[in-house]
Every structure is written in C-alpha cells, then in structure tokens.
C-alpha cells in the first residue's frame, strides 16, 4: 500500500507540471491585452506600458514561464485582480467548506459497502470499496 501511495505521489509531479504549463499558456492565448482590460478604456499608452513592465509581460514567453514556475514552487500564486487579495488567501478561505463536503461525501459513499462487509454479504470488501467510492481519495 505504501509503494502504491509513493508511486501515485510521484506521478503527481509531472501531471502538475503539465497542468501549470497549460494554465500558463491558456492565460497567454486569450485574445486581447490583459493590461488594457485591467486598466480600462481610459488608460493611456504610457500607463499600459508601465503596467506591462511591472507585471513582466514585456519579457519573452520562456522567461515568463520560468518565473511563473519559480513563483508557483514558492507558493506565490499571485494577486487576484477580481478579489483584490492574494490568490493563496482566497483558496485557503474556501478550503474548509470544500474539505467538509469532500469528506462527508466520501463517508456517505463508503458506508453501504461497510455495512455489507459487516453483515457478511461481501468478503472484506470495505477497504477497497470505500476507497473506490471516493474519487477524491485517488485510489482505484
């Protein structure tokens, strides 16, 4: 079981690398200039250029990607312009309700196999069945 968990955690690294790269590229593939949208229609070209420099959007794409990786590895997910606070703070605020819903759904989804296993109608199925009843657990 521990080797299985270690293998799953090791496969998580390349998956996260691909997801981070895809998110970065999708952000840059959106049509239009994000700085113009942020500053609004009344922004002057000088303001737009200064903001592009401050955000590092004037640098080549590969430099931006490496800087993005470095920030993500440090846990700095940036500033939310919509919420006007750090993204990590916004994620942590919503983590508790998400975890409560996830674990309650896992518990609810895994209870029938446990009952069947105790009643003798299923041969020690509950560890496997309870893990497969919760997709968030990562077990198959």
The 8 nearest C-alpha neighbors of each residue, nearest first, counted from 0:
[[1, 3, 2, 4, 5, 6, 138, 7],
 [2, 0, 4, 3, 5, 6, 7, 8],
 [3, 1, 5, 4, 0, 6, 7, 8],
 [2, 4, 0, 6, 1, 5, 7, 8],
 [5, 3, 1, 7, 6, 2, 8, 0],
 [4, 6, 2, 8, 7, 3, 1, 9],
 [7, 5, 9, 3, 4, 8, 2, 10],
 [8, 6, 4, 10, 5, 9, 3, 11],
 [7, 9, 11, 5, 10, 6, 4, 12],
 [10, 8, 6, 11, 7, 12, 5, 13],
 [9, 11, 7, 8, 12, 13, 6, 14],
 [10, 12, 8, 14, 9, 13, 15, 7],
 [11, 13, 15, 10, 14, 9, 16, 8],
 [14, 12, 16, 15, 11, 10, 17, 9],
 [15, 13, 11, 17, 16, 12, 18, 10],
 [14, 16, 18, 12, 17, 13, 19, 11],
 [17, 15, 13, 19, 14, 18, 20, 12],
 [16, 18, 20, 14, 15, 19, 21, 13],
 [17, 19, 15, 21, 20, 16, 22, 14],
 [20, 18, 22, 16, 17, 21, 15, 23],
 [21, 19, 23, 17, 18, 22, 24, 16],
 [20, 22, 24, 18, 23, 19, 25, 17],
 [23, 21, 25, 19, 20, 24, 18, 26],
 [24, 22, 20, 26, 21, 25, 19, 27],
 [23, 25, 27, 21, 26, 22, 28, 20],
 [26, 24, 28, 22, 27, 23, 21, 29],
 [25, 27, 23, 24, 28, 29, 22, 21],
 [26, 28, 24, 25, 29, 23, 30, 22],
 [29, 27, 25, 26, 24, 30, 23, 31],
 [28, 30, 27, 26, 25, 31, 32, 33],
 [31, 29, 28, 32, 27, 33, 26, 25],
 [32, 30, 33, 29, 35, 36, 28, 34],
 [31, 33, 35, 34, 36, 30, 29, 37],
 [34, 32, 36, 35, 37, 31, 29, 30],
 [35, 33, 37, 36, 32, 38, 47, 51],
 [36, 34, 38, 32, 33, 37, 39, 47],
 [35, 37, 33, 39, 34, 38, 32, 40],
 [38, 36, 34, 35, 39, 33, 80, 32],
 [39, 37, 35, 36, 42, 34, 40, 47],
 [38, 40, 36, 41, 37, 35, 42, 34],
 [39, 41, 42, 38, 35, 36, 43, 37],
 [40, 42, 39, 43, 38, 35, 44, 46],
 [43, 41, 40, 38, 39, 46, 47, 44],
 [42, 44, 46, 45, 47, 41, 40, 48],
 [45, 43, 47, 46, 48, 42, 49, 35],
 [44, 46, 48, 43, 47, 49, 42, 50],
 [47, 45, 49, 43, 44, 48, 50, 42],
 [46, 48, 44, 50, 45, 49, 51, 34],
 [47, 49, 51, 45, 50, 46, 44, 52],
 [50, 48, 46, 52, 51, 47, 45, 53],
 [49, 51, 53, 47, 52, 48, 54, 46],
 [52, 50, 56, 48, 54, 49, 53, 57],
 [53, 51, 55, 49, 50, 54, 57, 56],
 [52, 54, 50, 51, 55, 49, 56, 48],
 [55, 53, 51, 52, 56, 50, 57, 49],
 [56, 54, 52, 57, 53, 58, 51, 63],
 [55, 57, 51, 58, 54, 52, 63, 53],
 [56, 58, 55, 52, 51, 59, 54, 48],
 [57, 59, 56, 55, 60, 62, 63, 52],
 [60, 58, 62, 61, 63, 57, 56, 64],
 [59, 61, 63, 62, 64, 58, 56, 65],
 [62, 60, 64, 63, 59, 65, 58, 66],
 [63, 61, 65, 64, 60, 59, 66, 58],
 [62, 64, 60, 66, 61, 65, 67, 59],
 [63, 65, 67, 61, 62, 66, 60, 68],
 [66, 64, 68, 62, 67, 63, 69, 61],
 [65, 67, 69, 63, 64, 68, 62, 70],
 [66, 68, 64, 70, 65, 69, 63, 71],
 [69, 67, 65, 71, 66, 70, 72, 64],
 [70, 68, 66, 72, 67, 71, 65, 73],
 [69, 71, 75, 73, 67, 72, 68, 66],
 [70, 72, 74, 68, 73, 75, 69, 76],
 [73, 71, 69, 74, 70, 68, 75, 67],
 [74, 72, 70, 71, 75, 69, 76, 68],
 [75, 73, 71, 72, 76, 70, 87, 69],
 [76, 74, 70, 71, 77, 73, 87, 72],
 [77, 75, 71, 86, 74, 87, 70, 78],
 [78, 76, 75, 86, 85, 79, 87, 70],
 [77, 79, 85, 86, 84, 80, 83, 76],
 [80, 78, 83, 82, 81, 86, 84, 85],
 [79, 81, 83, 82, 78, 84, 37, 85],
 [80, 82, 79, 83, 84, 78, 37, 86],
 [81, 83, 79, 80, 84, 89, 85, 86],
 [84, 82, 80, 79, 81, 78, 85, 86],
 [83, 85, 79, 82, 78, 86, 88, 80],
 [86, 84, 78, 88, 87, 79, 77, 89],
 [85, 87, 89, 88, 79, 78, 76, 77],
 [88, 86, 90, 89, 85, 91, 76, 75],
 [89, 87, 91, 86, 85, 90, 92, 84],
 [88, 90, 86, 92, 87, 91, 93, 85],
 [91, 89, 87, 93, 92, 88, 94, 86],
 [90, 92, 94, 88, 93, 89, 87, 95],
 [93, 91, 89, 90, 94, 88, 95, 96],
 [92, 94, 90, 91, 95, 96, 97, 89],
 [95, 93, 91, 97, 92, 96, 98, 90],
 [94, 96, 98, 97, 93, 99, 92, 91],
 [97, 95, 99, 98, 94, 93, 100, 92],
 [96, 98, 94, 100, 95, 99, 101, 93],
 [97, 99, 101, 95, 100, 96, 102, 94],
 [100, 98, 96, 102, 97, 101, 103, 95],
 [99, 101, 103, 97, 98, 102, 104, 96],
 [102, 100, 98, 104, 99, 103, 97, 105],
 [101, 103, 105, 104, 99, 100, 106, 98],
 [102, 104, 106, 100, 105, 101, 99, 107],
 [105, 103, 107, 101, 102, 106, 108, 100],
 [106, 104, 133, 102, 108, 103, 107, 109],
 [105, 107, 103, 109, 104, 108, 102, 110],
 [106, 108, 104, 105, 110, 109, 103, 111],
 [109, 107, 105, 106, 132, 110, 104, 133],
 [108, 110, 129, 106, 132, 107, 111, 112],
 [109, 111, 113, 107, 112, 108, 106, 114],
 [110, 112, 114, 113, 109, 115, 108, 107],
 [113, 111, 115, 125, 114, 110, 109, 116],
 [114, 112, 125, 116, 110, 111, 115, 117],
 [113, 115, 111, 117, 112, 116, 118, 110],
 [116, 114, 112, 118, 113, 117, 120, 121],
 [117, 115, 121, 113, 119, 114, 118, 123],
 [118, 116, 114, 119, 115, 113, 120, 121],
 [117, 119, 115, 116, 120, 114, 121, 113],
 [118, 120, 116, 117, 121, 115, 122, 123],
 [121, 119, 115, 118, 116, 122, 117, 114],
 [122, 120, 116, 119, 115, 124, 123, 118],
 [121, 123, 124, 116, 119, 120, 125, 115],
 [124, 122, 116, 125, 121, 126, 117, 127],
 [123, 125, 122, 127, 128, 126, 121, 116],
 [124, 126, 128, 113, 112, 129, 127, 123],
 [127, 125, 129, 128, 124, 130, 123, 113],
 [126, 128, 130, 125, 129, 124, 131, 139],
 [129, 127, 125, 131, 130, 126, 124, 132],
 [128, 130, 109, 132, 126, 125, 131, 127],
 [131, 129, 127, 132, 128, 133, 138, 126],
 [130, 132, 128, 133, 129, 139, 138, 127],
 [133, 131, 129, 130, 108, 109, 128, 134],
 [132, 134, 105, 131, 135, 136, 130, 108],
 [133, 135, 136, 137, 132, 131, 138, 130],
 [136, 134, 133, 137, 101, 105, 138, 102],
 [135, 137, 134, 138, 133, 130, 131, 105],
 [136, 138, 135, 134, 139, 133, 130, 7],
 [139, 137, 136, 130, 131, 134, 133, 135],
 [138, 131, 137, 130, 134, 127, 136, 132]]
